[in-house]
Amino acid sequence: MAYHPRPVSVTDAKESQSDRLRRRQRWYVLLMTVCVTLIVLAWYVVKDYSTTAAVAMSAVAAVIPPVAAIVANWGADR
């Protein structure tokens, strides 16, 4: 009688380190792009129409870099 190990399902396989790194890098770039876009729009476009909206956009943009760094490092040691 031959030994037949349990077959490995695709869902059982762990995601590779390079795939996790690539996903985290994409999220980081996306968040930083949103940050830069908010700052540029606030300082060059929106401030002419509403200073309050420009300040609010800048405040949101100021919070994004720490969040992006946390996302980029989330689960890096797994």
C-alpha positions in Angstrom: 0.0 0.0 0.0 1.5 3.3 -1.1 1.5 6.5 1.0 -0.4 9.3 -0.6 0.2 12.7 1.1 -2.7 15.1 1.3 -2.6 17.2 -1.9 -1.9 20.9 -1.5 -4.7 23.1 -2.5 -4.0 26.5 -4.0 -5.8 28.1 -1.1 -3.3 26.4 1.3 -0.3 28.0 -0.3 1.0 31.2 1.5 1.5 34.3 -0.5 5.1 34.8 -1.4 7.2 37.5 0.3 7.8 39.3 -3.0 4.0 39.5 -3.7 3.4 40.9 -0.2 6.1 43.4 -0.7 4.8 44.4 -4.1 1.3 44.9 -2.7 2.6 47.0 0.2 4.7 49.2 -2.2 1.6 49.7 -4.4 -0.4 50.9 -1.4 2.4 53.2 -0.3 2.8 54.8 -3.7 -1.0 55.2 -4.0 -1.3 56.9 -0.6 1.7 59.2 -1.3 0.2 60.1 -4.7 -3.0 61.1 -3.0 -1.1 63.1 -0.5 0.9 65.1 -3.1 -2.3 65.6 -5.2 -4.2 67.0 -2.2 -1.3 69.4 -1.4 -0.9 70.6 -5.0 -4.7 71.1 -5.5 -5.1 72.8 -2.1 -2.2 75.2 -2.6 -2.7 76.1 -6.3 -6.4 75.6 -7.1 -8.7 75.4 -4.1 -7.1 78.3 -2.1 -8.4 80.8 -4.7 -12.0 79.6 -4.0 -12.0 78.6 -0.3 -9.1 79.0 2.2 -10.9 76.8 4.7 -11.2 73.9 2.2 -7.5 74.3 1.3 -6.5 74.1 4.9 -8.7 71.1 5.5 -7.2 69.4 2.4 -3.7 70.2 3.7 -4.6 68.7 7.1 -5.8 65.5 5.6 -2.6 65.4 3.4 -0.5 65.8 6.6 -2.0 62.7 8.1 -1.4 60.5 5.1 2.4 60.0 5.2 2.4 58.3 8.6 -0.5 56.1 7.6 1.4 55.2 4.4 4.5 54.2 6.4 2.4 52.0 8.6 0.7 50.4 5.6 4.1 49.9 3.9 5.5 48.1 7.0 2.4 46.2 8.0 3.2 42.5 8.2 6.7 42.8 6.9 8.1 40.4 9.5 5.6 37.6 8.7 
